[in-house]
Amino acid sequence: MTSTEAFLAELRADMAELATPSRVFVAAGRFTEPDPDLPELAARIRAVLAEVAADEEWRRFIPGYVPPPVPEICAALEPLEPAEAAPFLARLATVDLYWPTHLHMPVEAAERATDRVVRLLGPEGSWWTNHDDAGGAVNGLITIFDSVLAGTDGTHYAVALQVADD
């Protein structure tokens, strides 16, 4: 296994640890486009949104849902400081959006995995979210509660999306 393959395998495994069936959807990979930027990252977010739309549990809540086009996803995203990425990703993987007292997974496990993901994408990685913590708002990408965090080092990407219903 090459170092690139090992890196990608570790990134995917760490992100997979953060997934919760029908609640927290994740993706990780390597861009195939030359010089990827926010639109390419938004396309990966769109693919995760399509996964939610295809999920049997969510189809009944979002019948006919089609993920927004890439420009709309880009417009919904705000940058997040790299230092804030690990704690936010851990919270996204653990704390339910609608029922904050409900945890999807143990906090310690999420923190370990998110620290590894952020370390892999590096201190210069860029992070994007549709969640404005300061304002307490979310630029929803689905007609239900959702929160996304996506990061990239310019070559690789990681996406986590939590969905919740009321």
Backbone as CSV, one residue per row, in Angstrom:
resi,resn,N_x,N_y,N_z,CA_x,CA_y,CA_z,C_x,C_y,C_z
1,MET,0.849,-1.170,0.000,0.000,0.000,0.000,0.901,1.242,0.000
2,THR,0.616,2.167,-0.906,1.400,3.394,-0.964,1.015,4.314,0.189
3,SER,1.830,5.326,0.406,1.517,6.269,1.484,0.226,7.035,1.174
4,THR,-0.038,7.310,-0.094,-1.289,7.981,-0.479,-2.488,7.093,-0.189
5,GLU,-2.377,5.815,-0.527,-3.460,4.871,-0.241,-3.674,4.712,1.256
6,ALA,-2.587,4.664,2.020,-2.686,4.526,3.475,-3.339,5.769,4.081
7,PHE,-2.957,6.948,3.591,-3.551,8.191,4.066,-5.054,8.176,3.829
8,LEU,-5.445,7.839,2.616,-6.860,7.826,2.261,-7.627,6.769,3.056
9,ALA,-7.031,5.617,3.267,-7.677,4.563,4.062,-7.882,5.033,5.503
10,GLU,-6.891,5.711,6.060,-7.016,6.215,7.434,-8.093,7.297,7.520
11,LEU,-8.105,8.213,6.557,-9.107,9.281,6.542,-10.514,8.689,6.458
12,ARG,-10.702,7.739,5.567,-12.028,7.109,5.420,-12.427,6.348,6.673
13,ALA,-11.480,5.637,7.278,-11.788,4.874,8.492,-12.154,5.806,9.643
14,ASP,-11.417,6.896,9.786,-11.717,7.849,10.857,-13.091,8.479,10.651
15,MET,-13.419,8.844,9.421,-14.736,9.422,9.151,-15.829,8.381,9.378
16,ALA,-15.585,7.144,8.999,-16.583,6.084,9.190,-16.907,5.903,10.676
17,GLU,-15.932,6.123,11.546,-16.182,6.029,12.992,-17.201,7.060,13.460
18,LEU,-17.353,8.145,12.718,-18.253,9.231,13.112,-19.669,9.045,12.575
19,ALA,-19.866,8.092,11.705,-21.185,7.867,11.106,-22.118,7.170,12.085
20,THR,-23.373,7.545,12.002,-24.434,6.909,12.771,-25.543,6.595,11.781
21,PRO,-25.995,5.347,11.697,-27.015,5.010,10.698,-28.215,5.959,10.745
22,SER,-28.538,6.495,9.586,-29.693,7.371,9.376,-29.662,8.668,10.181
23,ARG,-28.528,9.034,10.737,-28.411,10.297,11.482,-27.202,11.105,11.043
24,VAL,-26.034,10.489,11.067,-24.811,11.177,10.678,-24.227,10.439,9.474
25,PHE,-24.224,11.144,8.353,-23.723,10.601,7.094,-22.346,11.210,6.845
26,VAL,-21.420,10.401,6.363,-20.054,10.883,6.156,-19.527,10.445,4.799
27,ALA,-18.518,11.167,4.348,-17.794,10.801,3.128,-16.378,11.330,3.262
28,ALA,-15.458,10.650,2.640,-14.068,11.088,2.599,-13.451,10.529,1.334
29,GLY,-12.534,11.265,0.766,-11.898,10.779,-0.449,-10.848,11.732,-0.960
30,ARG,-10.494,11.481,-2.185,-9.487,12.286,-2.883,-10.165,12.914,-4.093
31,PHE,-9.971,14.194,-4.276,-10.535,14.856,-5.442,-9.922,14.295,-6.719
32,THR,-10.714,14.222,-7.755,-10.211,13.789,-9.054,-9.976,14.983,-9.974
33,GLU,-10.569,16.128,-9.634,-10.420,17.326,-10.448,-9.077,17.998,-10.161
34,PRO,-8.517,18.667,-11.151,-7.298,19.437,-10.886,-7.653,20.720,-10.129
35,ASP,-6.841,21.104,-9.187,-7.032,22.333,-8.406,-8.443,22.473,-7.842
36,PRO,-8.900,21.514,-7.046,-10.255,21.603,-6.492,-10.390,22.780,-5.531
37,ASP,-11.593,23.316,-5.485,-11.890,24.454,-4.619,-13.265,24.232,-4.009
38,LEU,-13.894,25.277,-3.528,-15.182,25.150,-2.853,-16.257,24.471,-3.715
39,PRO,-16.369,24.773,-5.008,-17.403,24.069,-5.792,-17.221,22.546,-5.820
40,GLU,-15.984,22.084,-5.874,-15.745,20.643,-5.868,-16.088,20.038,-4.503
41,LEU,-15.785,20.771,-3.434,-16.163,20.313,-2.094,-17.684,20.308,-1.959
42,ALA,-18.342,21.341,-2.477,-19.808,21.401,-2.444,-20.419,20.243,-3.229
43,ALA,-19.772,19.814,-4.296,-20.266,18.657,-5.059,-20.208,17.397,-4.206
44,ARG,-19.186,17.279,-3.351,-19.098,16.117,-2.451,-20.186,16.201,-1.389
45,ILE,-20.480,17.416,-0.908,-21.578,17.606,0.045,-22.887,17.209,-0.630
46,ARG,-23.063,17.612,-1.875,-24.281,17.280,-2.631,-24.447,15.760,-2.731
47,ALA,-23.352,15.043,-2.916,-23.416,13.577,-2.990,-23.898,12.991,-1.658
48,VAL,-23.459,13.571,-0.542,-23.918,13.093,0.767,-25.403,13.423,0.947
49,LEU,-25.824,14.597,0.486,-27.244,14.951,0.538,-28.079,13.964,-0.284
50,ALA,-27.563,13.537,-1.406,-28.259,12.545,-2.233,-28.358,11.206,-1.499
51,GLU,-27.351,10.890,-0.715,-27.372,9.672,0.104,-28.513,9.731,1.124
52,VAL,-28.701,10.901,1.746,-29.799,11.086,2.690,-31.126,10.919,1.965
53,ALA,-31.247,11.532,0.799,-32.490,11.451,0.026,-32.830,10.019,-0.351
54,ALA,-31.812,9.185,-0.521,-32.031,7.788,-0.887,-32.234,6.880,0.322
55,ASP,-31.926,7.377,1.518,-32.049,6.584,2.732,-33.525,6.282,3.004
56,GLU,-33.829,5.024,3.217,-35.215,4.588,3.401,-35.925,5.328,4.527
57,GLU,-35.233,5.564,5.629,-35.858,6.243,6.772,-36.218,7.698,6.456
58,TRP,-35.399,8.373,5.667,-35.611,9.790,5.410,-36.528,10.076,4.227
59,ARG,-36.676,9.127,3.319,-37.539,9.363,2.139,-38.947,9.766,2.530
60,ARG,-39.465,9.230,3.622,-40.839,9.573,4.021,-40.948,11.005,4.541
61,PHE,-39.848,11.561,5.067,-39.857,12.930,5.563,-39.560,13.952,4.466
62,ILE,-38.832,13.510,3.447,-38.433,14.426,2.381,-38.767,13.843,1.009
63,PRO,-40.039,13.472,0.800,-40.390,12.859,-0.489,-40.095,13.816,-1.641
64,GLY,-39.471,13.286,-2.646,-39.164,14.080,-3.826,-38.011,15.047,-3.663
65,TYR,-37.329,15.003,-2.526,-36.211,15.921,-2.295,-35.094,15.663,-3.302
66,VAL,-34.598,16.738,-3.857,-33.429,16.697,-4.728,-32.429,17.681,-4.137
67,PRO,-31.199,17.263,-3.914,-30.219,18.183,-3.339,-30.086,19.448,-4.184
68,PRO,-29.851,20.575,-3.521,-29.702,21.822,-4.268,-28.486,21.769,-5.179
69,PRO,-28.488,22.617,-6.207,-27.315,22.663,-7.084,-26.087,23.178,-6.336
70,VAL,-24.936,22.865,-6.854,-23.662,23.228,-6.223,-23.583,24.719,-5.889
71,PRO,-23.982,25.644,-6.756,-23.887,27.061,-6.371,-24.716,27.403,-5.131
72,GLU,-25.873,26.788,-4.955,-26.690,27.033,-3.755,-26.018,26.475,-2.507
73,ILE,-25.375,25.325,-2.646,-24.652,24.754,-1.511,-23.490,25.678,-1.138
74,CYS,-22.755,26.139,-2.130,-21.649,27.079,-1.861,-22.162,28.307,-1.119
75,ALA,-23.299,28.833,-1.537,-23.858,30.042,-0.911,-24.290,29.797,0.533
76,ALA,-24.622,28.556,0.874,-25.072,28.222,2.228,-23.911,27.999,3.192
77,LEU,-22.698,27.923,2.679,-21.542,27.580,3.509,-20.805,28.805,4.022
78,GLU,-20.319,28.685,5.235,-19.505,29.707,5.885,-18.180,29.060,6.271
79,PRO,-17.079,29.805,6.187,-15.799,29.218,6.608,-15.760,29.020,8.122
80,LEU,-15.032,28.024,8.526,-14.832,27.723,9.940,-13.325,27.668,10.175
81,GLU,-12.874,28.291,11.233,-11.443,28.288,11.551,-10.969,26.854,11.792
82,PRO,-9.789,26.501,11.280,-9.276,25.141,11.495,-9.248,24.716,12.962
83,ALA,-8.956,25.641,13.858,-8.909,25.307,15.291,-10.284,24.921,15.828
84,GLU,-11.344,25.349,15.159,-12.701,25.037,15.597,-13.244,23.755,14.948
85,ALA,-12.532,23.231,13.974,-13.044,22.096,13.195,-13.228,20.836,14.033
86,ALA,-12.227,20.434,14.808,-12.331,19.191,15.577,-13.463,19.234,16.601
87,PRO,-13.557,20.304,17.421,-14.664,20.322,18.383,-16.038,20.350,17.701
88,PHE,-16.136,21.088,16.591,-17.420,21.154,15.897,-17.777,19.797,15.290
89,LEU,-16.789,19.152,14.667,-17.034,17.835,14.069,-17.419,16.820,15.138
90,ALA,-16.762,16.862,16.286,-17.111,15.945,17.382,-18.541,16.188,17.854
91,ARG,-18.915,17.453,17.977,-20.285,17.767,18.403,-21.297,17.334,17.351
92,LEU,-20.968,17.536,16.084,-21.875,17.128,15.009,-22.101,15.611,15.029
93,ALA,-21.050,14.864,15.350,-21.157,13.403,15.390,-21.864,12.890,16.636
94,THR,-21.866,13.682,17.702,-22.407,13.174,18.961,-23.754,13.754,19.352
95,VAL,-23.879,15.068,19.358,-25.056,15.735,19.917,-26.152,15.880,18.869
96,ASP,-27.329,15.346,19.163,-28.461,15.428,18.256,-28.877,16.889,18.066
97,LEU,-29.118,17.291,16.821,-29.501,18.669,16.513,-30.813,19.079,17.174
98,TYR,-31.756,18.164,17.180,-33.080,18.499,17.688,-33.222,18.185,19.174
99,TRP,-32.630,17.115,19.606,-32.685,16.689,21.010,-31.272,16.721,21.581
100,PRO,-30.765,17.897,21.993,-29.376,18.020,22.440,-28.978,17.144,23.628
101,THR,-29.962,16.634,24.366,-29.615,15.748,25.474,-29.364,14.323,24.994
102,HIS,-29.685,14.035,23.736,-29.475,12.704,23.160,-28.126,12.673,22.450
103,LEU,-27.300,11.693,22.784,-26.005,11.533,22.130,-26.055,10.360,21.164
104,HIS,-25.486,10.569,19.983,-25.426,9.508,18.976,-24.291,8.531,19.223
105,MET,-23.255,8.987,19.911,-22.097,8.147,20.191,-21.356,8.740,21.381
106,PRO,-20.489,7.978,22.001,-19.711,8.521,23.125,-18.832,9.692,22.669
107,VAL,-18.813,10.733,23.444,-18.066,11.941,23.110,-16.580,11.635,22.931
108,GLU,-16.012,10.835,23.820,-14.577,10.540,23.757,-14.203,9.863,22.444
109,ALA,-15.020,8.939,21.984,-14.748,8.252,20.715,-14.799,9.235,19.550
110,ALA,-15.784,10.111,19.567,-15.900,11.113,18.499,-14.711,12.062,18.528
111,GLU,-14.296,12.478,19.708,-13.162,13.399,19.810,-11.885,12.779,19.268
112,ARG,-11.657,11.496,19.564,-10.455,10.829,19.052,-10.476,10.783,17.525
113,ALA,-11.607,10.393,16.952,-11.703,10.295,15.492,-11.594,11.671,14.839
114,THR,-12.257,12.669,15.403,-12.210,14.002,14.787,-10.820,14.614,14.893
115,ASP,-10.133,14.384,15.989,-8.761,14.886,16.099,-7.884,14.285,15.002
116,ARG,-8.073,13.004,14.721,-7.287,12.353,13.668,-7.633,12.926,12.298
117,VAL,-8.925,13.142,12.032,-9.343,13.697,10.738,-8.731,15.076,10.534
118,VAL,-8.852,15.933,11.528,-8.325,17.292,11.416,-6.807,17.261,11.267
119,ARG,-6.147,16.378,11.998,-4.686,16.245,11.873,-4.315,15.810,10.458
120,LEU,-5.067,14.866,9.901,-4.767,14.392,8.548,-4.920,15.498,7.505
121,LEU,-5.946,16.309,7.634,-6.145,17.388,6.661,-5.242,18.589,6.941
122,GLY,-4.596,18.598,8.076,-3.547,19.566,8.371,-4.016,20.913,8.877
123,PRO,-3.085,21.640,9.484,-3.414,22.943,10.059,-3.784,23.987,9.004
124,GLU,-3.415,23.749,7.768,-3.753,24.678,6.693,-5.026,24.255,5.956
125,GLY,-5.660,23.183,6.429,-6.901,22.732,5.794,-7.979,23.800,5.885
126,SER,-8.894,23.785,4.935,-10.012,24.728,4.999,-11.272,23.957,5.368
127,TRP,-12.096,24.602,6.182,-13.300,23.978,6.719,-14.503,24.866,6.448
128,TRP,-15.632,24.235,6.131,-16.844,24.947,5.764,-18.038,24.308,6.449
129,THR,-18.995,25.139,6.841,-20.205,24.637,7.488,-21.405,25.484,7.079
130,ASN,-22.574,24.914,7.226,-23.812,25.676,7.025,-24.379,26.128,8.372
131,HIS,-23.613,25.942,9.414,-24.051,26.201,10.784,-23.328,27.434,11.323
132,ASP,-24.058,28.455,11.694,-23.483,29.665,12.264,-23.687,29.621,13.775
133,ASP,-22.679,29.135,14.479,-22.785,29.004,15.938,-23.018,30.341,16.620
134,ALA,-22.331,31.372,16.172,-22.441,32.680,16.821,-23.867,33.221,16.717
135,GLY,-24.472,33.041,15.553,-25.828,33.534,15.351,-26.898,32.515,15.681
136,GLY,-26.486,31.283,15.930,-27.440,30.235,16.266,-28.319,29.828,15.105
137,ALA,-27.833,30.025,13.879,-28.644,29.725,12.702,-27.986,28.654,11.852
138,VAL,-28.813,28.021,11.032,-28.334,27.029,10.087,-28.919,27.372,8.728
139,ASN,-28.070,27.416,7.727,-28.535,27.568,6.353,-28.865,26.171,5.852
140,GLY,-30.094,25.751,6.072,-30.494,24.380,5.774,-30.317,24.010,4.318
141,LEU,-29.850,22.803,4.105,-29.692,22.262,2.768,-30.794,21.261,2.442
142,ILE,-31.542,20.866,3.479,-32.658,19.929,3.350,-33.837,20.596,4.059
143,THR,-35.020,20.141,3.809,-36.205,20.739,4.436,-36.410,20.257,5.867
144,ILE,-35.472,19.505,6.409,-35.480,19.080,7.801,-34.238,19.687,8.453
145,PHE,-34.039,19.456,9.736,-32.853,19.972,10.396,-31.608,19.286,9.855
146,ASP,-30.616,20.075,9.489,-29.361,19.491,9.031,-28.207,20.402,9.413
147,SER,-27.057,19.811,9.582,-25.837,20.557,9.844,-24.698,19.805,9.170
148,VAL,-23.885,20.537,8.440,-22.794,19.916,7.697,-21.472,20.573,8.069
149,LEU,-20.429,19.780,8.048,-19.060,20.277,8.166,-18.249,19.540,7.113
150,ALA,-17.528,20.311,6.316,-16.699,19.718,5.269,-15.337,20.374,5.297
151,GLY,-14.318,19.561,5.136,-12.957,20.080,5.149,-12.149,19.511,4.016
152,THR,-11.089,20.241,3.658,-10.205,19.781,2.595,-8.792,20.300,2.821
153,ASP,-7.851,19.525,2.354,-6.454,19.975,2.342,-6.047,20.367,0.928
154,GLY,-7.019,20.437,0.029,-6.747,20.770,-1.363,-6.578,19.545,-2.244
155,THR,-6.419,18.400,-1.633,-6.300,17.138,-2.363,-7.353,16.147,-1.892
156,HIS,-7.563,16.103,-0.578,-8.516,15.180,0.051,-9.658,15.982,0.663
157,TYR,-10.747,15.292,0.936,-11.896,15.946,1.559,-12.521,15.027,2.592
158,ALA,-13.239,15.645,3.523,-14.019,14.923,4.524,-15.319,15.701,4.707
159,VAL,-16.435,14.978,4.718,-17.754,15.589,4.865,-18.525,14.823,5.928
160,ALA,-19.158,15.563,6.845,-20.070,14.967,7.832,-21.362,15.779,7.802
161,LEU,-22.471,15.079,7.749,-23.786,15.712,7.708,-24.686,15.014,8.707
162,GLN,-25.233,15.794,9.633,-26.214,15.237,10.561,-27.586,15.724,10.169
163,VAL,-28.552,14.832,10.170,-29.937,15.184,9.912,-30.776,14.772,11.106
164,ALA,-31.834,15.543,11.366,-32.720,15.268,12.486,-34.116,15.711,12.091
165,ASP,-35.093,15.071,12.654,-36.482,15.488,12.425,-37.083,15.882,13.761
166,ASP,-38.158,16.609,13.683,-38.824,17.005,14.921,-39.968,16.075,15.168
